């Protein structure tokens, strides 16, 4: 499985961006897709996940601002980010989780930079 993330960029605080993660290939053991981010000097953290049945989960820091969704016909997962804050600045990665939620992804995209200016 290969994941291709896109959609990052530079935006002012309060603005919006939509990230996309296109998947190619298949693995029947994948149970969820997720977005993760890593800011400079910090560990990679979970942003949001969506299961194969559409259940979603968000980090507290992004709840009510970010929305994860998927378009199965296109094998694509999206992350709509609204009301962006400077602390959202990070490299954003999409990942595919196998077997059960809570595990780290077994497949990773290449990352896309999101920079929010104040």
Steps between C-alpha positions, in 0.01 A plus 500: 500500500630843407363824641537839335424804714437843355334832571734662747610860476529836669188655646421779741356429842126446475528363150425157358676224312395159376748217494456195282649153530467276197560130549611252238508127550302314761544314824197331651653536846463879494229609745545876505668797342642787696668834490799570723724801537846580619608848598868595523656358813189302591385143465258395233145513632163373396267758347201295385402153391214353300414133496379292208147541638532878526554543871721796576725606782680830557771640719354744751707782352323477163146402594235726349760646261616202293293242317626171363308330223547237235390440144522128447443516124818704471694323778557842648487638852466871569572729790308826492672745730316816601581779744866417472736617772876554496535197728357285221822557306657162433572239240181299456515132416229259404520144615321170463442294814475123488324258733360740763475863600766623733786349308738718312455497125675234302495715188594866486470774244787735434370796700378842399602825668236721659613842616264736678616856540377726778 
